[in-house]
Amino acid sequence: MSAKPKAPPRYVVVEGTIGVGKTSLARRLAESFNASLVLEEAEDNPFLERFYRNPQQGALPAQLFFLFQRAKQLEILNQQDLFTATHVADYLFDKDRLFAGVNLDSDELALYDKVYSRFSLDVPTPDLVIYLQAPTDVLLERIARRGIDYEQQIERSYLEKLNAAYASFFHDYRAAPLLIVNAAQADFINREQDYQQLLTELQRLQPGRQYFNPAY
């Protein structure tokens, strides 16, 4: 019998490196939980293609665009009632600073931090963060398969840096309950068994940090 979540967390965040499948999973969880969906909408960033083509030229405007975009989304989210509605997001706001640290040089990062400090954000704390992990080879394969033009310029070395930055960030993350998922072989969209295993795992989650390896 398929697992059905009885009482999903009110605010769930799905995170992970480019290509790991966080947006697809967030969409499916939102459907299962009858939740509103909060997406980072990378395709709306006019500087992103420039960044992938020439990182030195495009990093700062791309990063600032994401900062303003995410701050606006969180402002709207805070105006809604997180106690009576369920929300699923495909990004954690803290991720913005993570990417800034990887992509910007020291002077750009200092400017970014000055801009960031001007925001008086009341960032909602997730009830659950799902962190999807996968090796760089898997990420490259998935990026190639989904075929977004500007993503095809992403280099292995960049994904390796991002993977390391994510691993470091979540090693110290304690702000919310965290489920670390081995997504190297999992397909939560096309393999129903994988998705149902994840739903079952979500039903028995405890506070703190936990790990999930889908069984095959």
Backbone hydrogen bonds, N-H to C=O, Kabsch-Sander energy under -0.5 kcal/mol:
donor,donor_aa,acceptor,acceptor_aa,energy
12,V,87,H,-2.7
13,V,128,L,-2.5
14,V,89,A,-2.8
15,E,13,V,-0.5
15,E,130,I,-3.4
17,T,132,L,-0.5
20,V,17,T,-2.1
25,L,21,G,-2.0
26,A,22,K,-2.6
27,R,23,T,-2.4
28,R,24,S,-1.8
29,L,25,L,-2.8
30,A,26,A,-2.4
31,E,27,R,-1.7
32,S,28,R,-2.4
33,F,29,L,-2.8
34,N,30,A,-0.6
34,N,31,E,-0.6
35,A,30,A,-2.9
36,S,86,T,-2.6
38,V,88,V,-2.8
39,L,37,L,-0.6
44,D,41,E,-1.8
45,N,42,A,-1.9
48,L,45,N,-1.2
51,F,47,F,-2.2
52,Y,48,L,-2.3
53,R,49,E,-1.9
54,N,50,R,-2.9
57,Q,54,N,-0.9
58,G,54,N,-2.3
59,A,55,P,-1.8
62,A,58,G,-1.8
63,Q,59,A,-2.5
64,L,60,L,-2.6
65,F,61,P,-2.2
66,F,62,A,-2.0
67,L,63,Q,-2.1
68,F,64,L,-2.5
69,Q,65,F,-2.7
70,R,66,F,-2.9
71,A,67,L,-2.3
72,K,68,F,-2.1
73,Q,69,Q,-2.1
74,L,70,R,-2.5
75,E,71,A,-1.9
76,I,72,K,-2.0
77,L,73,Q,-2.4
78,N,74,L,-2.6
79,Q,75,E,-0.9
79,Q,76,I,-0.6
80,Q,76,I,-0.6
80,Q,77,L,-1.1
82,L,80,Q,-1.0
84,T,81,D,-1.0
85,A,81,D,-1.1
87,H,10,R,-3.2
88,V,36,S,-2.5
89,A,12,V,-2.8
90,D,38,V,-1.9
95,K,92,L,-2.1
96,D,93,F,-1.9
97,R,94,D,-0.6
98,L,94,D,-1.3
99,F,95,K,-2.5
100,A,96,D,-2.0
101,G,97,R,-2.3
102,V,98,L,-1.3
103,N,99,F,-2.8
104,L,100,A,-2.3
109,L,105,D,-2.8
110,A,106,S,-1.9
111,L,107,D,-1.9
112,Y,108,E,-2.9
113,D,109,L,-2.6
114,K,110,A,-1.7
115,V,111,L,-2.3
116,Y,112,Y,-3.0
117,S,113,D,-2.2
118,R,114,K,-0.6
118,R,115,V,-1.2
119,F,116,Y,-1.6
121,L,119,F,-0.8
123,V,121,L,-1.0
127,D,11,Y,-2.5
128,L,11,Y,-1.4
129,V,177,P,-2.5
130,I,13,V,-3.3
131,Y,129,V,-0.6
131,Y,179,L,-2.7
132,L,15,E,-3.1
132,L,130,I,-0.7
133,Q,181,V,-2.8
139,L,135,P,-1.9
140,L,136,T,-2.7
141,E,137,D,-2.0
142,R,138,V,-2.3
143,I,139,L,-2.6
144,A,140,L,-2.3
145,R,141,E,-2.1
146,R,142,R,-2.1
147,G,143,I,-1.2
148,I,143,I,-0.5
151,E,148,I,-0.7
152,Q,148,I,-0.9
152,Q,149,D,-1.4
153,Q,150,Y,-1.1
154,I,151,E,-1.9
159,L,155,E,-1.9
160,E,156,R,-2.6
161,K,157,S,-1.9
162,L,158,Y,-2.4
163,N,159,L,-2.9
164,A,160,E,-2.2
165,A,161,K,-2.4
166,Y,162,L,-2.8
167,A,163,N,-2.4
168,S,164,A,-2.3
169,F,165,A,-2.5
170,F,166,Y,-2.8
171,H,167,A,-1.3
172,D,168,S,-1.0
172,D,169,F,-0.8
178,L,208,G,-2.4
179,L,129,V,-2.9
180,I,178,L,-0.6
180,I,210,Q,-3.0
181,V,131,Y,-3.0
181,V,179,L,-0.6
182,N,212,F,-2.5
183,A,133,Q,-2.6
183,A,181,V,-1.1
191,R,187,D,-1.7
192,E,190,N,-0.6
194,D,191,R,-0.6
195,Y,191,R,-1.7
196,Q,192,E,-2.7
197,Q,193,Q,-2.0
198,L,194,D,-1.9
199,L,195,Y,-2.5
200,T,196,Q,-2.3
201,E,197,Q,-2.2
202,L,198,L,-2.3
203,Q,199,L,-1.5
204,R,200,T,-0.8
204,R,201,E,-0.7
205,L,202,L,-0.9
210,Q,178,L,-2.7
212,F,180,I,-2.5
